């Protein structure tokens, strides 16, 4: 099992939206960065744990946990002309973009970006280093530290 941090803008899709989704699951669509896509396609696996991180908001923070329940498959939005995620260079024979299906696990007491940056034990966390990717790996030690920061043990 691996650990990940998935960023989302809470105005677009929040941890509450995931919790309230049918069967508390959603297809994580709209990834349009090649490195993030490669993580989804090649490394994110069923059973992996995911921190849900609210970004581009007043208080960016890790706010919850999800589990990957379905491996990468083509993102259907890339073929939809009316979608913001449409990609004219993508085809059903050669899709460029993928997504995974996540299931809600739990809310966390928010662990803010400010608190993460202040924690000297999180020296290698990409988020702390200004990581802009929407999907990023987390090592187990970082996962445990952030869980402790949220009041979980």
C-alpha positions in Angstrom: 0.0 0.0 0.0 1.2 3.5 -0.8 0.2 6.9 0.5 -0.8 9.9 -1.6 -2.0 13.5 -1.3 -4.7 14.6 -3.7 -5.4 18.4 -4.0 -8.8 19.7 -4.7 -10.4 23.1 -4.6 -13.2 22.8 -2.0 -15.5 25.2 -4.1 -15.2 22.6 -7.0 -15.2 19.3 -5.0 -14.7 19.1 -1.2 -14.2 16.3 1.3 -17.9 16.9 2.2 -18.8 16.3 -1.5 -17.0 13.0 -1.4 -18.7 11.9 1.8 -22.1 12.9 0.3 -21.5 11.3 -3.1 -23.4 8.1 -4.1 -21.9 5.2 -2.2 -19.4 7.8 -0.9 -17.3 7.3 -4.0 -16.2 9.5 -6.9 -14.1 9.2 -10.1 -11.2 11.7 -9.6 -11.3 13.4 -13.0 -9.7 16.5 -14.5 -6.0 15.8 -14.0 -4.2 17.5 -16.8 -0.6 17.4 -15.8 1.6 14.7 -17.2 3.5 13.9 -14.0 0.3 13.7 -12.0 -1.2 11.6 -14.8 1.7 9.3 -14.7 1.4 8.8 -10.9 -2.3 7.9 -11.4 -1.7 5.6 -14.4 1.5 3.9 -13.2 1.7 4.1 -9.4 -1.6 4.7 -7.7 -3.1 1.3 -6.9 -6.4 -0.1 -5.4 -6.0 -0.1 -1.6 -3.7 3.0 -1.5 -4.6 5.7 1.1 -5.1 9.3 0.1 -5.1 12.5 2.1 -7.6 14.9 0.6 -6.1 18.4 0.7 -8.2 21.6 0.2 -6.2 24.0 -1.9 -6.8 27.5 -3.4 -8.9 28.5 -0.4 -8.6 30.7 2.6 -7.0 28.0 4.8 -5.3 25.3 2.7 -5.2 22.0 4.7 -5.3 18.3 4.8 -9.0 17.6 5.7 -9.7 13.9 5.2 -8.8 10.5 4.1 -10.0 8.4 1.1 -9.1 5.0 -0.3 -8.4 4.1 -3.9 -11.1 1.6 -4.9 -10.7 1.4 -8.6 -7.5 1.7 -10.6 -6.7 4.2 -13.4 -9.1 4.3 -16.4 -9.6 6.8 -19.1 -11.1 10.1 -17.9 -14.3 10.4 -20.0 -14.3 14.2 -19.7 -11.4 14.4 -22.2 -13.8 13.3 -24.9 -16.7 15.6 -23.9 -16.8 18.7 -26.0 -18.8 20.5 -23.3 -16.4 19.7 -20.5 -13.7 22.1 -19.2 -11.4 19.0 -19.4 -12.0 18.3 -23.1 -8.8 17.5 -25.0 -9.0 17.6 -28.8 -5.8 15.6 -29.1 -7.1 12.7 -27.1 -9.1 9.8 -28.6 -10.8 6.7 -27.3 -8.1 4.7 -29.1 -5.3 6.7 -27.5 -6.6 8.5 -24.3 -4.2 10.9 -22.8 -5.8 11.3 -19.4 -6.8 9.0 -16.6 -8.5 9.0 -13.2 -9.0 6.7 -10.3 -12.1 6.1 -8.1 -11.8 7.1 -4.5 -14.0 6.2 -1.6 -14.5 8.4 1.5 -12.9 7.1 4.7 -13.1 9.9 7.2 -12.8 13.6 7.9 -9.7 14.8 9.8 -9.3 17.8 12.0 -7.7 20.1 9.4 -3.9 20.1 9.3 -3.1 23.5 7.7 -0.4 24.2 5.2 1.0 26.6 7.7 1.3 23.9 10.4 2.8 21.5 7.9 5.4 24.0 6.9 6.2 24.7 10.6 6.8 21.0 11.3 10.5 20.3 11.1 9.9 16.5 10.9 8.3 16.9 7.5 11.6 17.7 5.7 10.9 15.9 2.4 7.2 16.5 1.9 6.7 17.9 -1.6 3.8 20.0 -0.5 6.1 21.8 2.0 8.6 22.5 -0.7 6.1 24.3 -2.7 4.9 21.3 -4.7 2.2 22.4 -7.2 1.2 19.0 -8.4 -2.4 17.9 -7.7 -1.3 14.3 -7.0 1.8 13.7 -5.0 3.3 10.7 -3.1 3.6 10.7 0.7 6.0 8.4 2.5 4.6 6.4 5.5 6.5 8.5 8.1 5.0 11.7 6.6 1.5 10.1 6.6 1.9 9.2 10.3 3.1 12.6 11.3 0.2 14.4 9.5 -2.2 11.9 11.1 -0.8 12.8 14.6 -1.0 16.5 13.7 -4.8 15.9 13.1 -5.2 14.3 16.5 -5.3 10.7 15.0 -2.9 8.1 16.2 
